[in-house]
Amino acid sequence: RAEEGARLARDQAQPAWEWTFRVLEAEVLLSQRRNAEALARLGPEIMAGGPEGTRVRAFMTRGLARCLLAANEQAAGQAEVDLVEAAVQASKFAALVTVCV
């Protein structure tokens, strides 16, 4: 269903929703231990300007996939960078939510 959502969003020219569904699909792949596929689904760039919660989830998912696939210190370092960025984005997101409440 995530693939279908991404396709529909792409067809309707809604990149933020397409990205959200791609992240969801990567999360599902990761939960199925299909780590390389999850990493490939996210790609090398996390969408800038997308929904903040989705950015957090994207960095977390990519970081975990990289961590599980890490074959050397450099790969483990890339995972750590993603996980640290997820934490930074999460704290920004939490600050926004707090202001809105």
C-alpha positions in Angstrom: 0.0 0.0 0.0 2.9 2.4 0.6 4.1 1.8 -2.9 0.6 2.6 -4.2 0.4 5.8 -2.1 3.8 6.9 -3.4 2.7 6.3 -7.0 -0.6 8.2 -6.5 1.3 11.1 -4.9 3.8 11.1 -7.8 1.0 11.1 -10.3 -0.7 14.0 -8.6 2.6 16.0 -8.3 2.6 16.0 -4.5 6.3 15.4 -3.7 5.9 15.8 0.1 3.3 13.0 0.2 5.4 10.9 -2.2 8.3 11.2 0.1 6.2 10.4 3.2 5.1 7.1 1.5 8.6 6.3 0.5 9.8 6.6 4.1 6.9 4.5 5.2 7.8 1.8 2.6 11.5 1.9 3.8 10.3 1.5 7.4 8.3 -1.6 6.4 11.3 -3.0 4.5 13.5 -2.5 7.5 11.0 -4.3 9.8 11.2 -7.2 7.3 15.0 -7.2 7.6 15.3 -6.1 4.0 17.9 -3.5 5.0 19.6 -2.9 1.7 16.2 -2.4 0.0 15.1 0.0 2.7 18.3 2.0 2.2 17.9 2.0 -1.5 14.3 3.2 -1.2 15.4 6.2 0.8 18.3 7.1 -1.5 21.2 9.3 -0.7 19.3 12.5 -0.1 16.6 13.1 2.6 14.0 15.5 1.2 14.6 19.0 2.4 11.5 21.0 3.2 9.3 17.9 3.7 7.2 17.3 6.7 9.4 17.6 9.8 8.1 14.3 11.4 8.8 12.5 8.1 12.4 13.9 8.0 13.0 12.5 11.5 11.7 9.1 10.5 13.7 9.1 7.3 17.0 9.9 9.1 16.2 7.2 11.8 15.3 4.6 9.2 18.3 5.3 7.0 20.6 5.4 10.1 19.3 2.1 11.3 19.6 0.5 7.9 23.2 1.7 7.5 24.0 0.5 11.0 22.7 -3.0 10.3 24.5 -3.1 7.0 27.8 -1.5 8.2 30.7 -3.5 7.0 33.4 -1.1 8.2 34.0 1.9 10.3 33.2 4.4 7.5 29.8 2.8 7.0 29.2 2.8 10.8 30.2 6.5 10.8 27.6 7.2 8.1 24.9 5.5 10.2 26.0 7.6 13.3 25.7 10.8 11.2 22.1 9.9 10.2 21.1 9.0 13.8 22.6 12.2 15.2 20.7 14.2 12.5 17.5 12.3 13.4 18.0 13.5 17.0 18.6 17.1 15.9 15.6 17.1 13.7 13.5 15.5 16.5 14.4 18.2 18.9 13.5 20.9 16.4 10.2 19.1 15.7 9.5 18.8 19.5 10.2 22.5 19.9 7.7 23.3 17.1 5.0 21.1 18.7 5.6 22.7 22.1 5.1 26.1 20.7 1.9 25.1 19.0 0.4 23.5 22.1 
